[in-house]
Each structure stands twice: as C-alpha cells, then as structure tokens.
Amino acid sequence: MSEVAERTGMPAWVVGGYVRDLLLKNPSKDIDMVVLGSGVDFARELAHVLPGEKHVSYFRNFGTAQIKTTDWVIECIGARKESYNRESRKPAVENGSLEDDQLRRDFTINSMYLSLNAQDFGELLDPFNGLQDLQDGIIRTPTDPDITFSDDPLRMMRAIRFATRLGFSIAADTWQAIEQNAERIRIVSQERITDELNGIIMCSKPSIGFRFLYDSKLLHIIFPELCELQGVETRNGKGHKDNFYHTLQVLDQICAMTDNLWLRWSAILHDIAKPATKRFDPVAGWTFHGHEDRGARMVKAIFRRMRLPLDEKMRYVEKMVMLHLRPIVLATDVTDSAVRRLIVDAGEDVLDLITLCRADITSKNEAKVKRHLQGLDRVLAKIQDVTEKDAMRNWQPVITGNHIMELFELPHPRYIGELKNAAREAILEGTVPNELEPALNWVKEKGLELGLTPKSVTR
C-alpha cells in the first residue's frame, strides 16, 4: 500500500474501524483507506500488486472501490466533503481535503488515521483525541453532536451499538444530542435501522444497547411493542414482574448460550403479547393466558415492518414463541406422550426450544431456579429417550388422506381431517404404533364409529 501511494503520488491512510480495532488488539479483516485523489484509481493500482486471488468492484458514481482477497476486504475512497439536506441522510458529496474527510467522521474513536506515506509511515493522525477516548472508554462525536445526528440520524444507533459492543459509555453532550434528535430516526430506511438493531442484538450483552435505546426514546419509535412490556401494575396488593426488563435478562442469558440471531429474536419476542393478554383475577392475580399463541401471531407483522425475512427464519421464531411455555409445563409431569407431542411440534428445533426455556428462568429465588432447571433436565432426558426409542425426529404419522379416501365413502371432506387428526393423536398417545397395518385397522374402527361406510361393502 505504501509503495502504491508513493508511485501514484496519492497520499493514503488507513482510517476508521481497522485502526480502532488494531489499537484495541481486536482482530479485523476490513480495511478502510482514504486517499488524496481517486479511490478508484488507487484501488486499480493496489489490486495489481496484491498477491493471490482477488475480486475488485468499482463504484464510480461514489468514487469508491472494494478489493476482496482471501484474507482482507479493502475499501478505497477519495477524501471528500459532505453536506446534508434535512429531509435525507444521504449527503451531497464533493472532493475534499484530508481535513474535510476528518470532519465527516462519526465518532472520535473512528477518526484516527494511520499513515501509509513514506515520510511518516505508521504514524497516527488523531485530530479529535480519539486515542484518549478509546483509552477512557467513551463514545463521542468529533464535531457538534447535534449536527452530527441531525445530518445522519442512523449515527445515533451506531453510537449505541459501539457502546454496547465495546462496553463504553456515551459522552454527556453526545447522549443529550441523541435524546434531542431521536425523532429524526424516522427519516432513516427501515433496512438500515434493522441492520443496526441486529448488530446490537449480536453483542455479548445486548441489554446495554436496549436500555440506551429505551432511555433515549429511540426504541419507542423503532420498536413500540417492546416498550409496551415496560412497567409494573399493582392491584389489591398484587403486582407482576416488569416484562421489559425480564425480556432483556432472557436475551442476555440466551446470548451466553448461543450466537443464533433468530433464537435471540425469539427471546426478544417470547413475551411480546403479554400487554395484550394481561388480565387481573381477584384470586390468581395477574394472568397472561394465551400470550404465547397471540405472540406467535404477532411475529409476522413485526418481521414485515422490520424488513426481516418472511421465510423459514420467521417461521422458526413463530414456533419458538408459540412453544416457549411447553417444556416448563411438561417438567412437572414428563410423560412419553406429552414429549412425543413436543418433539413433533418443535421438530428439529426442539433443543433450541429447551435453550430458550433455560434462558427464560430469571427468578431471584435460587431454589426456584434450580427446581426449574432440574425439570428441564428431566424433559431433555425424556426427549432423548423417546427420540431414540421411537425414531421420532422429523416424525410424520403413516396415515395419509389417500389412505382414508381409499377406505371409506366420504359424505364430506371434513372426515379426512378428522380421521387423520384422530390417528395422529392415537399414535402420539401410544395407543397404536406408527406402523401402516395397525394404524389402518385403527382408522377402520374409528370410521365405523363415525358412521362411515367402508368402500369394500359397497362393491
């Protein structure tokens, strides 16, 4: 890189996240470079001297280029100056000086430049004292934070993501500007908001970020359903837990167990319908009956609004939300038939469901926590036992609709579903084995009970 800068006469620096992570001794494969000149021309020359296979993409309209190698992703961009229209976070861009480029950076810890030039190779250019903020663990903007966040409101979520990921605090004036500009997040595309939100969710302790989002009122705009979980209502001396902070604890606990983004989303949404199902019973106190079913039905609308995938990932989250109470309930009476139903309903995700249930245990009563965890251990052992005994993974009953149509004269199609469901239940209960001949004989008897006429009689 240094020799390319020398040969082309274009001074160059590595800037941003790579420099930050290098100083933090964190691994990084993404290198951002800024040059005084054409980023496209610099990238073309750099690609010639880099060893091994590489793929180069040029974005001439933006004056940028990207080089992908086996080990690195290198972005090359010319120094530029940006100006913003209040109704858009997309800036007008023109060629600029190094000072102009410095002034457009988001945070001081991302505004450090590592020289690639012969005269000062390896020297750190730190115009906004980012190294000190890095050492002190502080997120702050290099210029007026009110202007920074008004110009590009997504930077508010980026500030929270960096604070969450690095365990940093947010400078007082920077935080105040986030609070003052929270409404500006509405001009940002949902896709970009969701990208940042997923970045927070994938941190090791995302509750930090969600608390920032809540306290700043950003969460109220981008995820109002989650905010509705907050608060405790007391009536006749009976209260309930704060489901917002419970959800954050569940999320943190599941993040210690898995890096599965969609299981983390399941943790976020597992109690999402509690506000809609909350009722007060004079004897039982506060209840949330049916919140798992209603919550599962809320998932699609939330995913659609968030621009999250509406495919098997969404269906996975729906399933986790729908079933998240079942293993805890089963733990009090672990029967083969109940576990068979759970295996059938959860399918290959049954172990993920158990993981979610473990994370959902948040009581401060250690004895209660221990009891619930032991119960889940019993359920898990029974799942393994039944799976081995019945070969039930990806289980389907042997009886099909075609079998039923071949057996009976059917006055109405509803009898197909009725008999299939009855056979399924009988097999799950262990009344009949999941084998064709005994299952067919059972269906024949059941059909006669329903008054159906066997086809063999009419021929």
N, C-alpha and C positions, 0 to 999 in steps of 0.2 A: 504493500500500500504506500509506503513511504517513497519508494522509487518511482511509482506512478505519479505521485504528487510532484516529485522533482522533475520528471520527464515532461509532464503536461503543463507545468507552470501553474497548476491549480492547487493552492494550499488546501490541506484537508485535515479534518479532526474526526475522531470517534466521539460520539456525544450520546447523552441520554442514559437509557436503561443499562446498556452494557458497562458503561463507566461506573454507574451506581453499583451494579452487582459485583463488578470487579473489586471495588473498594470494600464491599460487604463480604467479599470472599464467597459469593454465591455463584454457582455455575450459570452460564448463559450462552446460548448459541446464536442469538440475534444481535447483529452489529449494525448500528445506525451511523452513517457517515455524512458529514456536511462538508461541502467544498465551495471554494470561491470560484464559481464557474458553473459549467453544465454538469449536473449529476449524471445525465445520460452519457455524455462523452467520457466522463471519468469511469463509469461502470464498464463501458465498452473496452477501455484500455486495461482496466483491472482484470476483466474476465480473461484477457489474453495471457496474463502472467500467472493466474491462479492455477495450481496443479489439479489434476484429476477431472472427473466429470462435473459438469456444471450446467445449470439452466439459467438463462438470462431473460428477464422480462423488462421491456421498456414502456414507460408511461409518459410519452412526450407531452401530452396535454398538461401534466402535472410537473414535468421537469424532473422526474424521478426514475430510478431503475432498481431492479432487485436481482441479486445473484444468489442462486441456491446451489450449494455444494453438498457433499456428503455430511460435512460437519457444521456448516455455517449457513445462515441466511443473512445476507449483507444488503442493506438498503443504502443507496447513494442519492443524495439530494443536494441541489444547489442552495446556498444561503438565500433566504428570502424574507420579504417583509409582508405582513398580513394586515388586512383591515376588514372589519366586520360590519354587516348590516344587522340591525337589531332583530329583524324577523327571521334570521337564519344563523346557524352556527358554522356555515360554510364560508370561509373567508375569501376575499379577493386577494390574489397573490401576485407579487411582482418580485423581480430580482432585487436582492438587498445585500447589505454588508454583513459582516460577522456580528456586529452589534445589533443589527435588525433581527438576525436569527436568534440571538440570545434573548431579546425582548419578547419573542413569541412563544417561549418555552412555558410549560405548565407549572412546574414546581422547581424549587432551588436544587433539590437532590437529583433532578433530571436535567439540570442546566450546566453540567460540568463537561468540559471539552478536553480530550486527551490528544495532544498534538502528534501528527504523523509527519511533520515537516523537519527537514534535516537540521535547521538551525536551532530547534528547541524540541527535538523528538522526545516523546514520553512525558513532557511537562504538562501539568494540569492547569487548565484555564478555568477559573472558578469565579465568575463575575458577581455572583449573588451569595457567596459564602455557603454554598451547598454542602461542602465538606463538613463544616461545623454543624449544620442541621442534621447531616447524616450521623455524626457522632452523638448529637444530642437527642436523636430520635424524633425529629419534628418535621411535619409536612407544612410547608408554606409556599406561597406563590412568589415568583421573583419580582413581580410588579404589583400594582394595586389589585388586591384580590377581588374587589367589587367589579372592576373592569374585566379581569380575567374570567370570572364566572358568568358575567353578563354576556360577554362575547361568545364564550363556548361553555354552555351550562353543563355539558357532559363532564367537564373537568371536576365538578363537584362530586360526582360519583367516583371518578378516578382518584380524587383525594382520599375518599373514604376507603376505596379498595386498597390503595397503598398503605394507609394507616392500619388497615386490618391485616394485610399480608405481612407487613414488616413489624407490626406491634408498636407503631409510632403514635404520638399524639398529634393533634392538629393545632397549629398556632392560633392564638385567640382571635386575631384580626381575620385570619383565613376562615375560621369557623363562623365568625359573625357574618362574613360575606356569604357563606353557604346558606345560612339561615335567611338572610335578606333576599337571596336570589333563587330560593327553592322553586318558586313558581315558574321560573324561566326554563325549568327542565321540560316543560310542555312543548317547547319548540324542537326538541330532540327526537329523532326517529325511535320508534319502539325497539327496533332491532339493536340499535346501539345501546340503549338503556339495558336491554336484556343481556347483552354481551357483558356489560359491566357488572350486572347483578349476578350472573353466573360466575364471574371472576371472584366476587365476594363469597359466594356460596362455596367455591372450591378452595377457599383459605382454610387453614387448620382450625381456626376458631371464628367462624362467620358471625357469631352473635355480636362480636365487637362492631362489625360493619352494620348489622341490622339495628343496633342501638343508635349508632350515628345517624342512620337513615331515618329512624323514628324521631329522634330528638330534633333533627333539622327540619322535619315535616316533609322531607322528600318521599318517604315511604307512604305517606298519606296520599300522595299524588300517583305514585307508580304502582302501589300495591295496597289499595284501601282495605281489601278483605282481610289482610293480615293485621292491619291496625285495629280492626274491629274486635280482635281477640283480646285486646288490652283492657285491663280493669277488673275489679272485683266488686260484685254486688252482694250486699248483706241484707237479709230479711229474716225477721224473727230470730235474730242472733245466729243465723246460718249463712255462711259465705261459701265461696268456691275459689279454687286456685286461679291465679291470673294466667289465662291460657296463652297469652302472647309470650310471656317470659318462660312459661313451660315449654312452648314450642321452640324457643331459642335454645333452651337447655337440651331438648331432644336432638336438635340439629347439631349442636356441638358434640354431643355424645356419639351420634352416628358418624360424625366426621372423624372421630378417633378410631372407628371400626372399619371404614370403607371410603374409597375415593370415587365411588359410583355417584355421578351427578344426579341421576334420576332417583336413586334411593334417598339422596339428600333432599331433592324436591318432595319426595313422599313424606319425609319428616316435616318439612315446612307446611304441607297441606293436610297432614293427617287429622288435625282437629279444626280445619278451616270452617266447617259448618256448625261449630258449637254456638256461635252467636245466634244463628237462625233457629237452632233447636233447643235453646235454653228455656227451661220451664221451672217453676217453683212448686214443689209438692210440700204441703204442711208437715208431712211425716218424714219423707225421704230427703227433703231439702232440694237443692238444685239438681236438675237432671238435664241430660243432653241426649235423650233417646233418639236413635236413628241418625246421629251425626255422621256416622261412617258411610251410610248409604247416601245421604244428601251431599256429603263432602265429595264422594266419588263422582257424583253427577255435576259438581261444580268445576271439576278439574278441566274439562274440555273448554269451557268458556274462558277460564283463566289462561290456559295454554294458548288459545286462539288470540286473546288480547295481547299476551306477552310475546307473540310470534315464536312460540316454542313449537317443536314438531308435533303434528297431529297424527302420529303413526304409532308404531308399537311402543315407543318410549312413553307416549301419553297413556296408552292402554296399560302399560306396566304401572304407572303412578296411580291410575284409577284403581287398579287391582290392589295395590298396597294400601291405599286409603280405605277401600271397602272392607278389607280383611284385617285391618290392624288390631281389632279387639279380639278376634277369634282365638289366637293362641293363648292369651291371658285367661280367657274364659275356659278354654279346654284344660288348662293347667289344674283346675280344681277337680276334674273328673276325666282323666285321659283314657278314653275307650278307643278300641280299634276302629269302630265305625265312624266316630267323630273325626279321628285323624285321617281316615280314608277320604272323607269329605274335604278336609282341609287340603290334602295333597292334590285332590282333583281340582279344587277351585284355584289353588295357588300355582299348580303346575311346577315347572322347573324353577320358579322363583320362591319356593317355599322357604328356603334357607335365608333368602334376603328378608322375607317377612319376619322370620324369627329375629334377625338382626334389628329390624325396625322396632320390634316389640321390646327387645332388651334396652334400646335407646329410650323408649317411651317410659321407662321406670325412673321417675325423678323424685320420689318421696325423700324427705329428710329423715324419715324413720328408717334406720339401718336394718332393723329386724324385718320390716315390711319389704324393703328392697331385697333382702336376702331370700325371703319367702317367695317373692315373685320370680326371682332369677332361678331358684331351685325348681319352681313349677315349670318354667320354660325349658329347663334342662330335661325334665321328665317328658315334656312334649317332643323335644328334639330326639330323645332316645326312642320314643314311640314311633316317630316319623321314620327313623332309620330302620326300626324293626319291621314296621308294616311295609315299607318300600322294598326291603329285601324279601319279605315273606310273600308279598302279593305281586312283586314286579310292577308296581303301580306308577312309576314315572311316565308321564305323558299318557296316562290312563284314559281309555275310552271304553264304554260298555260295548259288548259284542252285538247287542240287538240294534238293528237299524230300522228305519222307516220302511225299507223294502221288505224286510222280513215280516213286518206286521201286515203290510198290504197283501203279501202272499198267503197269509194265514186266514184273514177274515174278509167277509163282505162288510165294508165300512159305510154306514149311513152318513157319516160326517167326517171330514179330515181331522177334526179335533181329537178323535180317538187315537190317531197315530202319536201325537204328542203326549197324550195321557198315558198310553201304554209304555212309550219309551221312558218317560219320567218315572213311572212305577217300577219298571225293570231296573233302571239306574239306582233307585233308592233301595230296592231289594238287594242288589249286588253290593252296594256300599254298606248296607246293614249286615252283610254276611249271610243273609237268608238263602241266597242262591249263588253258586260260584260264577265267575265271569267266563263261562265256557258256553259254547253255542248250544249244544243239545239240551243241557239242563235249563239254560235260560229260555230257550224256545218253549220247552214244556211248561215252564212257569208262566210265560206270556199267554200260552193257550188257555191255561186255567183262569188267568186273570181276565182274559177276553170273554170267556163264558160267563164269569161273574157279572160282567158289564152287559150281558145280554147280546153279545155279538154272535153272528152266525159264521162258523168255520166254512171256508171255501170248499173243503173236501166233502161236506154234507150236501152241498147244492149241485155237485157234479154228478 
